[in-house]
Amino acid sequence: MPAYDIDSLEPRARARIIKSAVSPRPIAWISTTSPDGVDNLAPFSSYNYVSSDEPVVLFNTPYAEGDDQKDTPRNALETEEFAVNVVTEPLAEAMDTTAASLDSDESEFDFAEVDRAPCERIDPPRVADAVVTMECTLYDSMQIRDRLTIFGDVEYVHVDDAVLTDGQIDAAKFDTVGRLGGPYYTVSELLEFERQF
């Protein structure tokens, strides 16, 4: 079995190992609105939650200065608002399309023909066809080596009745899409067994 001293690898090789090993990774399809009023929509597969009692979610992206920073983190930091739309299988192709590099005055909603719906507590729109959307306000941000991590307080949640059973999200009705290493995605399939604990 090959073994690697992580410091001996080139940065691209290190990233490939980590991104392939940490999988499947959930995808945050994040919508923001720029201070100039342009709606932005982009997927981030470095995403998770860090608190569930008073919910806080996070996503991270390569760190960059000024205009070199991606639109989503820049908008989230400047307006202190963003929405996390959950990606399910019917939305996978549109989600991938919004990963395109567009100028900051162009909207990925329009480019990928994704329908908007209004949020309740924040200005950015949500993805109308997302079965779950979390409206977030900025909790904090932190640079960790070459990455910028952005934390969001979840203020409001939209859930489609189609994924509920007895008022709770039902994993059997919730075909989320995850990111694997390289160009690959996966769709959640239930693995049923009797849990021991």
N, C-alpha and C positions, 0 to 999 in steps of 0.2 A: 504494500500500500504506500503510495507516495506521501511524503510529509514535507511541509514547507516552513521555513523560517520566514515569517511574513515580511520582515525587513529586507529580505533578499530579493523580493519580487518587485517588478515594475508596478507603478500605481494602477495601471489598467488591469493587470493580472490580479492584483489584490482585490480590486473592486469586483471583478468578475467572480472570484471565489466567494466573496461575502454575499453578493447579490444572488448567486445561485444557491448558496447554502441556506440563507434566510428566505425560505419560500414554503408555501405560496405567500406572497405579500399582499395584504389588502390594498385597494386603490382608493385614494381620496380624489374624487373628481371635484376640484375646488373652483367655485365661482366667486369672483370679486368684481368690484367696479372701481375704476381708476378715479382719482380726484377730478379728471376731466370728463367723467361720465361714460367711459367706454367699458362695456361688460367683457370680462375675461373669463375663460373656462379652460382648465388644464388638469391633466391627471398626474398624481404623485403616488408612487408605489412605496415610498418610504413614509409610512403613515401608521398611526396606532392611537390608542388611548392611554392616558397615564393616571386617570382618576375616574371612578365610576359613581361615587357617592355624590360629589359635586362635579359633574363630568367635565373633563378637560381632554381634548384630543391634540395630537401634534402631527405635523408633517415637516419634512426637511428637504432641502434643495442645495445644490452647490452654492457656496458663499461667493458673492461678487460685490464689487463696489459700484455705487452710483448707477449710471445708465446700463452697466453690464449685468445688473441683477435682472432676473426674470420678472415678467409683469406680475405674476401671482404673488410672490412674496413681497414685492415692492408695494403693490396695492394693499395687501393685508397689513403691512406695517404702517403705511401712510394713512389709511382710512380706519384701521383697527377693526375691520369686519371681514368675514368670509363665510361661505357656506360649503359644507362637505356633503356632496351628493354621492350616494352609494351606487356603485356600478353593478348592474345585473346583466345577464347574457344578452337580452334584446338591445342593450345600450352599448355593447362592447365596441362595435365598429365606429359608432359616433365618438365614443370616448377616445379611441385610438386616433381618429382624425383630428381631434382637438390638441393633440401633441405637436401639431405642425408649428413651425416657427413663423409667427406673423409679426408685423409691425405693431407697436403698442397702440396705434390708433385704429386697429382692426379688431373685430370681435370674433372669437372662436365660436360663439353661439351662432352667428350668422354664417361663418365659413363652413361649419359642419351641419348647418340647418337643424340646430337643436332648439326646441321650443322652451321659452322662458315661462316661469310663474313667479309671482311676487312672494317675497319673504314677509314675515310678520314683524320681526324686531330689527332687521338690518336692511340696508339699502340694496346690496347686490341681489340679483334674481337667483332663483334656484332652477334646476333642471326639472321641467314640468313632468317628465315621465319617470323620474327617479322615484323608487318606492320608499326610500328613506332619505331625508335631507336633515342635516343638523346645522342650524344657524349659530354662528360663533362670533364672539367678540375677542379681541386680542387679550390674552392673559400675559404672555411674556414672549421673548425671543432670546436666542442664545447661539453664539457661534461656537461650534465644536470642531476644531481643526479646520477641515476644508468645507464643512457643511454649516448651513444656517438652519436652525430648528425653530419653528414657530408653533406656539402653544395657543389654543383657543378655548375659551370658556363656552360650553354649549348652553345657549340661552333658550332655544326653542327647537322642537323636533317635529317634522312632518312624517307621518307613516301612512302608507296606502293600506286601506282595509284588506286588500287582496293578500297581504302577507301576514295577517293577524289570525290567531286562533285564541278564542277566549280573552281577547284584549292584549295578547302578548305576541311579539314577533315570533313566527314559527319558522325554524330553520329549514323545514321541508318545503316551504313555499318561497324561499328566499335564495335564488340562484346567483349568488355573488360571484364576481369575476376577480381572480387574483393574478398577480404577476409572478412569473418564474424567471429563471436566468435567461439571458439572451433575448430573443424576440418573442418568447413564448408566454401565453396566458393560459389560465386554467379556470374551469367552472367548478364551484363547490358541489360535491356529491356526498350524500350522507354515508358515513361508515357506522353501521349499527352494531353495537355489541353491548353486553351488560357491564356497566361501569362498576368497579370494585369499591370506589370511595366517593 
